[in-house]
Amino acid sequence: MRWLQRLLGGGGGRVELDPGRQQALLRDVQHRYGAHPRIRFPEQVEAVAGMLTGDDGLAVAARIMSQVADEAHADLQAQALDIHRRTGRRLLVNRRNYRPLWKEAGHALRWPLAALPCGFHPYAQLAAAVAVVGSQAPRLDRVTDPNPLVTHVFEVLDLTTAGWEYGRVRIDTDSASLAVGLISTAGQILAAMDDPPRLPPAVRELMRRNNTLGVHDPASSRMVGGFNPGARMRELLLA
């Protein structure tokens, strides 16, 4: 594994990481930003991304991505178990493809990205982490294994688009920006990998579509533009 060789000192020099700095960065972005500050989400994304510099910042961004994906999966598993206890209905929670779950039970599910235990907001810390990982994709294997990370990027993209379609999540400019960032970052990671994995089923399903979705202003019901997820995926993931 090239990422492990880099980390241990082969293929380009030893990577000097500082776990203490990483933990301090993680705590800082966790507590200073999110839903509570009176700062617009695009400004929060810019501020957090500016903090996550160097290899340690990139490692923290990757950690945020993975933690969000893991906690979202755990949340959906807990929701499925609760539904089974209350109704006897069994739901399959498949991390590789969440769309069948949302198609079957979207009305009964809570979108997990909105309130995770870690406190990372999808349109603030998560969106910033996505931007950092994408912009530094060629250096990603210096700090982590890109294979599970790109899987987590696709998981969060799956949850974002399924939330629009089945989870009553409003498509506003912040939500659309997150999706665009996820698609772009996934493409950048894949392009930097020697042996990229196949695109997951949810992405392949959406790529076959050509639907333009209305995008709203976050502070009002005014429509400000359109977004075609399938076209953007074909453009950035099939290059």
Secondary structure, 3 states (H helix, E strand, C coil): CHHHHHHHCCCCCCCCCCHHHHHHHHHHHHHHCCCCCCCCHHHHHHHHHHHCCHHHHHHHHHHHHHHHHHHHHHHHHHHHHHHHHHHCCCCCCCCCCCHHHHHHHHHHCCCHHHCCCCCCCHHHHHHHHHHHHHHCHHHHHHCCCHHHHHHHHHHHHHHHHHHHHHCCCCCEHHHHHHHHHHHHHHHHHHHHCCCCCCCCHHHHHHHCCCCCEEEECCCCCCEEEEECHHHHHHHHHCC
